[in-house]
Amino acid sequence: MSADSLPDPDATRGVPAALAVDAVDVSLAGTPVLAGATLALAEGELGCLLGPSGCGKTTLLRAIAGLQPVASGCIQVGGRTLSRPGLTVPPERRGIGLVFQDLALFPHLDVAGNVGFGLHRLARGERDGRVRALLARLSLAGLADRYPHELSGGQQQRVAIARALAPEPALLLLDEPFSSLDAGLRKELRSQLRGTLRQLGCTALLVTHDQEEAMAFADRVAVMREGRIVQFDTPWQLYHRPVDAAVAGFVGEGVLLPAWQADGAWHCALGPLPGTLAGSAAGPARVLVRPDDLVADPAAAVRARIERVEFRGAEELVELRLAGGERVLALWPSHERARPGQETGVRLDVPHVVLFPGPPDGT
């Protein structure tokens, strides 16, 4: 994600964040579920809560929506406090659009009726105009008179999104809205929604456990673990500058190799490491090696045996075994046609590497 895709910080300086979550704790039935959750989105920024099941991401989304009170901390939208201990503004008074896995379309209303449901305060002509514009923007033109049971899954999802956007909410919340769709349609709809939100200048927060979805959709991603936000950053930073080994393992593919110091430099089984290091370590350490960090080079001093090849279209994920038994992954063009059993030379080709303290087994 390039930096120029994010809202200009100078343009928003002094303006309240579109969404501000400050040190929020949430407990369910006396059990802590969220601890100190903190993040902020600027107006028009697209965010994501990413993590495995049970990490607290949906609970945080529900707290932002007003469906779950907070035990401590504060939630603001556009500078307006919506949640704090003793205060929970009802969902219908928050100015927030919601799209959950259960689309909850009204079966007795047609598409136009569903999308325009929350616009009863508008004059008929303005309401109809807004509905038509959203249907066209979300590839639903011509389906206004259809009923939900007459639509495909992807069309139903678009209707749910259009309905949430129709009142022009200050913030749109999406809880794994694409999980029931097949892979191709999921990517298509995700891309279309991202473009629509960009055109409308709408701030949005997506919940997902799918790292590819998070990276493709969001400007900033909050990686959650055991009720905490462990890193809130751009996709580029999460991939190239993870804060710890757990984030490195969760976001993207790669391996952690033992690293050591000798002659004033860091080394690993792939040879000496570049001088620009992200993070530091004293004593035992591990270095993060991503598949795109390795280049096939017949003249390289480091030799490896190809153990496994996974075809991915334009690229192949290649598992390599080094002379010392270490296994690493490489992502190479598929036209090179790597084959198991082949010997090859490999070298690191990275402007920086990331070191984490600790012995090889991560303990």
N, C-alpha and C positions, 0 to 999 in steps of 0.2 A: 504494500500500500504506500503510495507516494505521499509525502507530506502535504503537497498542494491539494490533495483531495479532502483535507480536513478544514473545518471552519477556521478563518483567519483569526488568531488570538487577539491581534490588535483591534479588529473590528468588534470584538465582544468584550474588550476590557472595560470593567466597570459595570457590565450588564449581568444581572443574576443568571446563573446557570439554568438552562432549560430543565435539567434534573440535577438535584444535589442530594446525595445520600451520605449522611454524616454520622459515623460511629454507631450504626444501628445494630441493636441486639434484638433477637426474637426468640421466645421460648414457646414450645408447644407442649401442653400438659405437664408443665414444670421442667421439661427437658430443653436445654439450650440448643437452638438450631442454627442461629446466626450469631456471630460475635464480631462486633466492630466493623461491620460492612461499610465501606466508604468508597464512593465514586461520584463523578460529575460528568455531565454531557452538556456541551454547548448547543445553542439553537441550531438545528439542522444536522446535528451529528448523529451517527448511527452507532449504537453500542451493542454489546452482546455479553451475556452471562454464560460462561462455558465451564462445564465440569461434568463429572460422572453422576449417575443417579445417587440421590441422597446427600449431595454436597450442600444443598440449601438454596440453589439458584431459583427454583420455583417459589420457595417461601419468600425470598427477597422480592420477586416480581409481585407476589400477592400483597406484600406489605406496601409496595409502591402503588398498587392499584387500590388500596384501601380495604382489602379483603382480610388483612391480618394486622392487628395492632402491634406496635413496637414496645419493647420493654425499656429501651433507652435509645438515645440518639434522636435524629431528626431527618425527615424527608421533606424536601421542598421542590416545587415545580414552578419555574418562572419567578422565584423569590417568595412564593406563597407557601407557608408551612401547612402541610397536609397531614403529617403524622409526627407525634412526639408522645412521650408518656402522658396519658390522660386525655389525649386528643387524637381522634381518627376521623377525618372528614370522610363522609360516605362516598363510595365509588362514583355515584351518579353526579356528585358535586365537585369532582376533581378535574373535569375537563380532559380526561384521559381516555383514549381508545383502546379497546381490548380485543385481542384475537387469540383464542385458546384452541387446544387440540380438538375439543368438542365445539364445532362451529356454531351450534345452537341457532341455525337459521329457522325462521318462522315458516313452518310447512304450509300454512294457509295463506301466505303472502307470496306474490310473484317476486321476481328479481328486483324490479323497481320499488315495490313495496318494502322489501327487506332493506335495500340501500337507503331509502328515504325515511325509514322508521323513526330515526331520531331527529328529524328535521321539521316536526309539526309546527314549530314556532315561525317558520319561514313562510312567506307568501307562496302560493301555489306555483307561480311562474319561476320564482327563484329556486324553489325546491326541485322542480322538474329539471331545471337547467343544470343544477349541481349534480343530480343523479345521472343525467345523460353524459355529462363530462367525465364522471368517474367510470361509468360503464365503458366509454370509449377508451379511456386511458388504460383500463385493465382488460382489454380485449373481450368485453362483454356486450359490445354494441350488437343489437339485433336479438338479444336474449331477455329484454326487459319484461316480456310477458310470460316467460317460462317460470315454472315452479321448481323449488329445490330438488324434488325427486326426478325432474326431467333433465338435470344437469349432471355432468361428469364430476368426479372428485375435484379435479383441478378448477373447474368452473365454480363449484360450490366454495372453494377456498378463496377465489377471487371475489365472490360476492361478499363473503365475510370480511375481507380486507376493505372492500369498498364501503361497506356499512360502517366499519370502524373509522374510516377516514372522512366520511360524509360530514360529520359535525365540525370538522377542522380542529381536531384535538391538539392541545399543547404538546402531548406526548402520546406515542403509540407503543403499546406493550404487546409482544407476540411470544406466546409460550409454545415452542416447538410446532409452529403452524404447518410445517411441510412434512412432518414425520409419517403421515399416512400415504404420501404420494410416492410413485416410483422415481428412481434416481434421475432419469432424464427430465421428467416434468418438474421435479423438485428444483433442479438447477435453473430451468427456464423461468419458473415462477419466482424464485429467489432473485434472479437477475432483473426481472420485470418490476418486482416490488422495490428493489433498491433504486432503480431508475425513477420510479414514480415518487418515492420519498424524496429523492434528490430534487426533482422538478418542483415538488410542493414545498420544499424546505422544511419538511416535517422531522422532528426529533423522534427517534425510535430506539427501543431496547428489546433485543431478541434473546430468548432462552433456548439453548440447544446443548446437546452432548456431542454434537458432530463438529470436530475441529475444522474440517474443510468448509462447512457451512459458515462457521463463525468467521473464518479468515476471509471468505469471499464476500460476506455481507457487511461486516462492521469496520468502522474507522478505528474503534478501540474495543478491546476485549478484556473482560474481567475473568481471569481464571480462578475458579473457586475450588476449595478443598476443605472438607470437614467444617463447613459453616463459615469459612473465612475467604476473603478475596486475597489471594497470595500475590497476584500481579495484575495490574490494570494498565494496559499498554496497547500500542499499535500492533497489528499483526507482524510487521517486520521486526519490531523489538522483541516480541514474544518468541519468534522463531530464532533470531540471531543473538538475542541477549536475554535468555531466560534467567530468572532470579535464582533458581535452584535446580537441582537435578530432577526433581519430580515434575516441575513445569517443562523442563527439556524433554522428558520422556513422554509427557502427555501431549505436547504440541509438536507435531511433525515426527518424522522418523529419524533415527540415529542411534549411535552407540556411545557409551562412555568407556574410554580406554585409560588404563593406568598411565600417569604422567610423572616424570621425575626431573630434577634439576641436575645439570652437569655442565661444567665449564661456563657457568653464568647464563645458561639458557635452559628452556624447558624442552623435554623430549618425550616421545611416545613411540610405540611400535612402528609408526609410519615415518619416523625420523624427527629431526628438529622442528619445533613449532615456530610459526612466524612471531616476530617481535611484538606485534600488537595484540595484547591479551585483554580479554574482557573478564574482569574479576581477578582475584589474586588468591594464592594459596601458599601456605607454609607447611612443609612436610608432605605427607602423602596427598596426592591429588588425582583427579580424573579430568580428562579432556573430552568435550563433546565433539563428535564427528558426525556431520550430517551426510546423507547420500550424495548431495550435490557438491560436497567438499573434495571428492576424490575424482581424479582424472586418470584415465588409462594412458600409460606412457611406456612403450616398449623399452626405452633406455633408462627407466627409473631403477634405482638401486633396490628399492623395496619390491619384493616379489610376492605374488599371491596366487592362489588357486581358486577358480570360480566353482562355487559349491551349488549355487541355485540361481535360476533366472526366472523372474516374474514379468511377463509381457504386459505393458501398460499403454500400448498404442505407439505413440511417437517415442516413448522411452521404455527402458527396461530397468527394473530394480534387480541389481546383481548382488548376491551375497558372496563375499570373498573371505577366504581363510588365509591369514598371514603365516609366515614361517614359524612364528612362536605359538601358533594355535589361536590367536585372536581372530574374531570374526567381525567384519565391518560390512556396511552396505554402501553401494554406489548406484547412482542414477545416470545411465548412459544412453545415448541415442540408440533406438532399436535397430537402425540400419547397420550398426556395427555387428549385430548378431552374435552376442556373447553366448558361449556354450559351456555347460557344466563340464568340469575336468580340464578346461584350458588353463594354462599358466599365463600370467600377464604381469607387467610392471605397473605400479600405481604410485601416485604422489599426491600430496595435499596441495590444493589450489584455493586458498582462502586469504582474504585480507586480514582476518583476525580469527582467533580461536577463543573458546570459552572454557575456563578452568573452574572446577568445583573442588573444594577441599574434601578429603576423606579417602579411605582405602578403596581398592578396586571393587569390593563387594558392596560399597555404599553405606556401610555401617559406621 
